[in-house]
Amino acid sequence: MASDKARFSNQINIRNKRASFEFEILDKYVSGLVLRGTEIKSIREGKVNLQDGYCYFHGDELFVKGVQISPYAQGSYYNHEGGRERKLLLKRSELNKLRAKVEEKGLTLVPLRLFLTDRGLAKMEIALARGKKLYDKRESIKDRETKRELARLK
């Protein structure tokens, strides 16, 4: 039974594909999440949307907002709100470093990926990022197309 749980948890890997297009990723961190009971069941079903998510500091704590975890279908009145903000769990030294960098001009924290560990814990990979300009986006599209053409020629 434990091997089934490990095998199942490796399948959950929800990515924010727009983040790499919209932002220049500078640094990545893996953090834990504070979840309610039915939220982890919805994550195991893969019903998560990271597209509009962003992280912010409130006091000394880091929260993620805009991440949509759909309500659990079999949940009763204990079901969770889909778009509520969730606390991220990082070490104090990492939080202090991130706060100092976010206060710089033009840097933000965006969620990149939500996954389950082998133990069944939900983790979120967040990135310290800088927003891309329009010409940077055009350049990344051009790079992607040239890689595709080279792969076709091989």
ZIZI-V930657 format. One record per pair of residues at least 12 apart in sequence whose C-alpha atoms are under 8 Angstrom apart, sorted by the first residue. I is the first residue (numbers start at 1). GAP is how many residues later the second one is. D is the distance in Angstrom with one decimal. If there is no record, write none. Layout:
i->I gap->GAP d->D
i->I gap->GAP d->D
//
This chain:
i->5 gap->113 d->7.6
i->5 gap->114 d->7.9
i->5 gap->115 d->7.3
i->6 gap->111 d->7.9
i->6 gap->112 d->4.9
i->6 gap->113 d->6.8
i->6 gap->114 d->7.3
i->7 gap->111 d->7.9
i->9 gap->35 d->7.5
i->9 gap->106 d->7.9
i->9 gap->107 d->5.3
i->9 gap->108 d->6.3
i->9 gap->109 d->6.1
i->9 gap->110 d->8.0
i->9 gap->111 d->6.0
i->10 gap->105 d->7.8
i->10 gap->106 d->6.6
i->10 gap->107 d->6.9
i->10 gap->108 d->6.8
i->12 gap->31 d->7.7
i->12 gap->32 d->6.6
i->12 gap->34 d->6.6
i->12 gap->102 d->7.9
i->12 gap->103 d->5.5
i->12 gap->104 d->6.1
i->13 gap->100 d->6.8
i->13 gap->101 d->5.9
i->13 gap->102 d->4.5
i->13 gap->103 d->7.2
i->14 gap->32 d->7.2
i->14 gap->34 d->7.3
i->14 gap->36 d->7.9
i->14 gap->99 d->5.5
i->14 gap->100 d->5.1
i->14 gap->101 d->6.3
i->15 gap->35 d->7.2
i->15 gap->97 d->5.9
i->15 gap->98 d->4.4
i->15 gap->99 d->6.5
i->16 gap->33 d->7.9
i->16 gap->34 d->5.5
i->16 gap->35 d->5.7
i->16 gap->95 d->7.0
i->16 gap->96 d->5.0
i->16 gap->97 d->5.9
i->17 gap->34 d->7.7
i->17 gap->95 d->7.7
i->18 gap->33 d->6.6
i->19 gap->32 d->7.6
i->19 gap->91 d->7.3
i->19 gap->92 d->7.8
i->19 gap->93 d->6.5
i->21 gap->111 d->7.9
i->21 gap->116 d->6.5
i->21 gap->119 d->7.5
i->22 gap->109 d->6.2
i->22 gap->110 d->5.8
i->22 gap->115 d->7.2
i->23 gap->106 d->5.8
i->23 gap->107 d->5.5
i->23 gap->108 d->4.4
i->23 gap->109 d->5.1
i->24 gap->105 d->5.4
i->24 gap->106 d->5.2
i->24 gap->107 d->6.1
i->24 gap->108 d->6.1
i->25 gap->102 d->6.3
i->25 gap->103 d->6.2
i->25 gap->104 d->4.5
i->25 gap->105 d->6.7
i->26 gap->101 d->7.0
i->26 gap->102 d->5.5
i->26 gap->103 d->5.4
i->26 gap->104 d->7.4
i->27 gap->100 d->5.5
i->27 gap->101 d->5.1
i->27 gap->102 d->7.2
i->28 gap->97 d->6.8
i->28 gap->98 d->5.8
i->28 gap->99 d->4.4
i->28 gap->100 d->6.3
i->29 gap->96 d->5.6
i->29 gap->97 d->5.3
i->29 gap->98 d->6.2
i->30 gap->60 d->8.0
i->30 gap->93 d->6.6
i->30 gap->94 d->5.7
i->30 gap->95 d->4.4
i->30 gap->96 d->6.3
i->31 gap->57 d->6.1
i->31 gap->58 d->5.4
i->31 gap->59 d->5.5
i->31 gap->92 d->5.7
i->31 gap->93 d->5.4
i->31 gap->94 d->6.3
i->31 gap->95 d->7.4
i->32 gap->56 d->5.7
i->32 gap->57 d->4.7
i->32 gap->58 d->7.0
i->32 gap->89 d->7.9
i->32 gap->90 d->6.5
i->32 gap->91 d->4.7
i->32 gap->92 d->6.2
i->33 gap->53 d->6.8
i->33 gap->54 d->6.0
i->33 gap->55 d->4.9
i->33 gap->56 d->5.9
i->33 gap->89 d->6.5
i->33 gap->90 d->6.2
i->33 gap->91 d->7.0
i->34 gap->52 d->6.2
i->34 gap->53 d->5.5
i->34 gap->54 d->6.5
i->34 gap->55 d->7.4
i->35 gap->51 d->7.1
i->36 gap->44 d->6.9
i->37 gap->42 d->8.0
i->38 gap->33 d->7.3
i->38 gap->34 d->5.9
i->38 gap->37 d->6.6
i->38 gap->40 d->7.7
i->38 gap->41 d->5.9
i->38 gap->42 d->6.5
i->39 gap->30 d->6.7
i->39 gap->31 d->7.9
i->39 gap->32 d->7.2
i->39 gap->33 d->7.0
i->39 gap->41 d->6.7
i->40 gap->82 d->7.4
i->41 gap->31 d->6.7
i->42 gap->27 d->6.7
i->42 gap->28 d->6.4
i->42 gap->29 d->6.7
i->42 gap->30 d->5.3
i->43 gap->26 d->7.1
i->47 gap->22 d->6.1
i->47 gap->23 d->5.7
i->48 gap->19 d->7.3
i->48 gap->20 d->5.6
i->48 gap->21 d->4.6
i->48 gap->22 d->6.4
i->49 gap->18 d->5.9
i->49 gap->19 d->5.0
i->49 gap->20 d->6.6
i->50 gap->16 d->7.4
i->50 gap->17 d->5.0
i->50 gap->18 d->6.6
i->50 gap->61 d->6.8
i->50 gap->62 d->7.6
i->50 gap->63 d->7.7
i->51 gap->16 d->7.3
i->52 gap->14 d->5.3
i->52 gap->15 d->6.5
i->53 gap->12 d->5.5
i->53 gap->13 d->4.1
i->53 gap->14 d->4.7
i->53 gap->57 d->6.5
i->53 gap->58 d->6.3
i->54 gap->12 d->6.4
i->54 gap->13 d->7.7
i->54 gap->54 d->7.9
i->54 gap->55 d->6.1
i->54 gap->56 d->4.7
i->54 gap->57 d->6.3
i->55 gap->53 d->7.6
i->55 gap->54 d->5.2
i->55 gap->55 d->5.9
i->55 gap->56 d->7.4
i->56 gap->53 d->7.3
i->57 gap->42 d->7.4
i->60 gap->35 d->7.9
i->61 gap->26 d->7.3
i->61 gap->27 d->7.7
i->61 gap->34 d->7.7
i->62 gap->25 d->6.1
i->62 gap->26 d->5.5
i->62 gap->27 d->7.5
i->62 gap->33 d->7.5
i->63 gap->22 d->6.4
i->63 gap->23 d->5.5
i->63 gap->24 d->4.4
i->63 gap->25 d->5.5
i->64 gap->21 d->5.6
i->64 gap->22 d->5.4
i->64 gap->23 d->6.4
i->64 gap->24 d->6.8
i->64 gap->47 d->7.9
i->65 gap->18 d->7.4
i->65 gap->19 d->6.8
i->65 gap->20 d->4.6
i->65 gap->21 d->6.7
i->66 gap->17 d->6.0
i->66 gap->18 d->7.5
i->66 gap->19 d->7.1
i->67 gap->16 d->6.1
i->67 gap->17 d->7.8
i->67 gap->18 d->7.7
i->68 gap->14 d->5.4
i->68 gap->15 d->4.8
i->68 gap->16 d->7.8
i->69 gap->13 d->4.9
i->69 gap->14 d->6.5
i->70 gap->12 d->5.0
i->98 gap->30 d->7.7
i->102 gap->26 d->7.8
i->106 gap->24 d->5.8
i->106 gap->25 d->7.0
i->107 gap->21 d->6.7
i->107 gap->22 d->5.6
i->107 gap->23 d->4.8
i->107 gap->24 d->7.4
i->108 gap->20 d->5.8
i->108 gap->21 d->5.4
i->108 gap->22 d->6.3
i->109 gap->17 d->6.5
i->109 gap->18 d->5.5
i->109 gap->19 d->4.8
i->109 gap->20 d->6.0
i->110 gap->16 d->5.6
i->110 gap->17 d->5.4
i->110 gap->18 d->6.8
i->110 gap->19 d->7.0
i->111 gap->13 d->6.9
i->111 gap->14 d->6.0
i->111 gap->15 d->4.3
i->111 gap->16 d->6.3
i->112 gap->12 d->7.5
i->112 gap->13 d->5.5
i->112 gap->14 d->5.4
i->112 gap->15 d->6.5
i->113 gap->12 d->5.1
i->113 gap->13 d->7.1
//
